Amino acid sequence: MVVKRGRNGALAQRGTDRFVSPSRTVKTVDTIGAGDSFDAGFLHEFVRGANLETCLASGNLVGALSTTRPGGTEAFRDLAHRKDFLEKP
C-alpha cells in the first residue's frame, strides 16, 4: 500500500514493513497533476525492480517537480528547468 501525503511526503507498507519518504520543499505554483506525477515516478522505479524507499523518493521528486509550473505537465516540458530541478540534492 502506498499513501501520498502531500507536503508530508509519502509512505508505503508491505506486510509489517513500513517505509516513509519526506517531501521535497519547493516553491509551489500549481498542484494539479502532482498525484499523477508521483504515481509515474513511483512506478518508473517499481517496474525496474527498485526497493520501496527508492520508489517513494522518486515519486516525491517527480510529484514536487510537477508543482513548480502551472498545468500539471509544464515543468516536464521545460528541459532546462527539469534538468536543474532533478540535479539538485
BAFI-3210 file (N, C-alpha, C; in Angstrom, 3 decimals, decimal comma, padded with zeros to 6 digits):
// residues 89
n [1|2|3|4|5|6|7|8|9|10|11|12|13|14|15|16|17|18|19|20|21|22|23|24|25|26|27|28|29|30|31|32|33|34|35|36|37|38|39|40|41|42|43|44|45|46|47|48|49|50|51|52|53|54|55|56|57|58|59|60|61|62|63|64|65|66|67|68|69|70|71|72|73|74|75|76|77|78|79|80|81|82|83|84|85|86|87|88|89]
n.u [000,838|000,518|000,698|000,082|001,060|001,145|002,692|003,708|005,125|005,432|004,256|004,826|003,615|004,369|003,311|004,427|006,359|007,212|007,718|008,933|009,032|010,322|008,875|009,847|010,907|009,543|008,937|005,748|003,683|001,430|-000,689|-001,999|-001,993|000,082|-000,245|-000,645|001,815|003,492|002,707|003,642|006,439|006,954|006,105|007,802|010,253|009,460|008,689|011,145|012,258|013,150|013,751|011,291|011,864|013,368|011,488|009,491|010,944|011,516|008,920|008,112|009,953|009,377|006,691|006,926|008,382|006,442|004,790|005,997|005,470|002,686|-000,306|000,246|001,850|003,699|006,175|007,670|008,050|009,849|013,004|015,508|014,725|013,705|015,996|017,711|016,231|016,067|018,715|019,482|020,216]
n.v [-001,152|002,210|005,519|008,789|011,836|014,547|017,562|016,295|014,141|010,686|007,340|003,830|000,537|-002,816|-005,784|-006,117|-004,246|-000,871|002,062|005,340|008,426|011,644|014,747|016,966|020,258|022,900|025,825|026,168|026,311|025,293|022,680|020,853|017,739|016,707|014,372|012,388|012,610|011,835|009,140|008,246|008,616|006,898|004,396|004,194|003,504|001,234|-000,752|-001,335|-002,797|-001,601|-000,893|-000,179|002,221|003,686|003,887|005,453|007,824|008,634|009,047|011,178|013,144|013,560|014,256|016,646|018,196|018,549|020,453|022,886|024,408|025,778|023,865|021,073|019,537|021,187|021,677|019,509|019,813|021,867|021,633|022,622|023,601|021,246|019,537|021,025|021,037|018,272|017,648|018,919|018,452]
n.w [000,000|-000,775|000,326|-000,475|000,879|000,380|001,262|003,432|002,625|001,725|002,292|002,447|002,817|003,286|004,182|007,424|007,214|007,060|005,201|004,949|003,262|003,015|001,831|-000,841|-000,452|-002,169|-004,218|-004,676|-007,500|-008,794|-007,936|-009,493|-010,992|-009,479|-007,947|-009,912|-011,153|-009,074|-008,929|-011,432|-011,158|-009,003|-010,036|-012,233|-011,098|-009,672|-011,575|-012,537|-010,607|-008,273|-004,754|-002,155|-000,815|-002,682|-004,732|-003,477|-002,985|-005,606|-006,565|-004,888|-005,687|-008,447|-008,264|-006,808|-008,649|-010,625|-009,496|-009,791|-011,987|-013,819|-014,559|-014,474|-016,300|-017,433|-016,170|-016,885|-019,557|-019,925|-020,537|-019,494|-016,983|-015,836|-015,813|-014,137|-011,750|-011,134|-010,728|-008,424|-004,953]
ca.u [000,000|001,252|-000,135|000,676|000,655|001,450|003,908|004,190|005,831|004,664|004,636|004,445|003,651|004,314|003,280|004,687|007,413|006,711|008,755|008,488|009,919|009,921|008,640|010,875|010,380|009,625|008,013|004,628|002,930|000,148|-000,630|-002,689|-001,146|001,158|-000,502|-000,365|003,261|004,043|002,463|004,546|007,783|006,991|006,003|009,008|011,250|008,888|008,755|012,566|012,668|013,739|013,142|010,219|012,419|013,727|010,228|008,871|011,768|011,299|007,566|008,112|010,735|008,645|005,491|007,340|008,713|005,217|004,132|006,795|004,945|001,229|-000,905|000,500|002,884|004,608|007,516|008,375|008,320|010,971|014,171|016,495|014,132|013,620|017,344|018,185|015,484|016,405|020,126|019,674|020,022]
ca.v [000,000|003,471|006,666|010,093|012,746|015,925|018,131|015,393|013,031|009,503|006,135|002,554|-000,576|-004,155|-006,633|-005,328|-003,278|000,454|002,945|006,731|009,287|013,049|015,501|017,951|021,610|023,659|026,941|025,585|027,174|024,651|021,277|019,990|016,715|016,241|012,980|011,548|012,640|010,957|007,760|007,945|008,488|005,679|003,227|004,145|002,734|-000,048|-001,737|-001,651|-003,647|-000,832|-001,093|000,783|003,524|004,351|004,191|006,591|009,016|009,028|009,603|012,501|014,063|013,886|014,989|018,010|018,885|018,929|021,609|024,100|025,129|025,596|022,942|019,661|018,924|022,207|021,557|018,438|020,265|022,806|020,774|023,236|023,617|019,854|019,050|021,765|020,554|016,884|017,548|019,483|017,439]
ca.w [000,000|-000,832|000,679|-000,764|001,946|000,006|001,845|004,484|001,998|001,352|002,996|001,835|003,748|002,713|005,365|008,627|006,911|006,684|004,678|004,890|002,489|003,159|000,602|-001,193|-000,311|-003,412|-004,358|-005,406|-008,403|-009,087|-007,511|-010,448|-011,587|-008,594|-007,578|-011,082|-011,359|-008,047|-009,370|-012,544|-010,620|-008,190|-010,911|-013,066|-010,348|-009,251|-012,659|-012,728|-009,502|-007,173|-003,439|-001,892|-000,460|-003,936|-005,425|-002,792|-003,227|-006,997|-006,637|-004,255|-006,504|-009,676|-007,846|-006,462|-009,897|-011,352|-008,874|-009,981|-013,145|-013,885|-015,512|-014,255|-017,142|-017,976|-015,582|-017,592|-020,929|-019,883|-020,343|-018,605|-015,640|-015,370|-015,507|-012,967|-010,587|-010,829|-010,336|-007,087|-003,891]
c.u [000,897|000,276|000,650|000,152|001,048|002,742|004,462|004,864|004,914|005,119|004,157|004,514|003,486|004,410|003,448|005,780|006,799|007,886|008,168|009,515|009,436|009,677|009,824|010,239|010,612|008,708|006,885|003,893|001,532|000,254|-001,373|-001,685|-000,060|000,972|-000,213|001,133|003,968|003,905|003,438|005,980|007,946|007,026|007,210|010,085|010,737|009,013|010,193|013,122|013,298|013,046|012,122|010,732|012,769|012,474|009,552|009,641|011,569|009,920|007,502|008,841|009,949|007,348|005,812|007,673|007,452|004,554|004,843|006,399|003,434|000,836|-000,568|001,594|003,932|006,028|008,336|008,762|009,549|012,238|015,168|015,990|014,122|015,000|017,892|017,520|015,942|017,858|020,408|019,430|018,724]
c.v [001,233|004,598|007,937|011,065|014,194|016,406|017,302|014,148|011,888|008,336|004,925|001,493|-001,865|-005,109|-005,781|-004,289|-001,965|001,338|004,347|007,530|010,726|013,708|016,416|019,333|022,383|024,875|026,447|026,633|026,608|023,172|020,328|019,006|016,167|014,778|012,025|011,489|011,782|009,504|007,353|007,745|007,215|004,450|003,078|003,308|001,339|-001,112|-002,121|-002,493|-002,924|-001,148|000,019|002,156|004,330|004,756|005,412|007,881|009,535|009,651|011,000|013,531|014,508|014,633|016,431|018,815|019,375|020,168|022,926|024,916|024,899|024,468|021,476|019,031|019,926|022,097|020,490|018,859|021,166|022,024|021,356|023,241|022,211|019,332|019,718|021,231|019,162|016,704|018,123|018,403|017,628]
c.w [000,000|-000,537|000,382|000,284|001,659|000,621|002,993|003,914|001,622|002,208|002,230|002,914|002,977|003,895|006,607|008,418|006,434|006,291|004,546|004,102|002,632|001,807|000,346|-001,104|-001,607|-003,326|-005,266|-006,222|-008,613|-008,719|-008,443|-011,040|-010,683|-008,207|-008,719|-011,354|-010,319|-008,490|-010,475|-012,049|-009,804|-009,092|-011,834|-012,383|-009,993|-010,342|-012,991|-011,579|-008,328|-005,851|-003,169|-001,503|-001,704|-004,706|-004,810|-003,066|-004,643|-007,173|-006,052|-005,105|-007,738|-009,356|-007,506|-007,712|-010,602|-010,778|-009,140|-011,205|-013,193|-014,836|-015,394|-015,093|-017,639|-017,418|-016,304|-019,011|-021,011|-019,524|-019,354|-017,163|-015,044|-014,961|-014,253|-011,698|-010,171|-010,392|-008,954|-006,047|-003,132]
res [m|v|v|k|r|g|r|n|g|a|l|a|q|r|g|t|d|r|f|v|s|p|s|r|t|v|k|t|v|d|t|i|g|a|g|d|s|f|d|a|g|f|l|h|e|f|v|r|g|a|n|l|e|t|c|l|a|s|g|n|l|v|g|a|l|s|t|t|r|p|g|g|t|e|a|f|r|d|l|a|h|r|k|d|f|l|e|k|p]
***
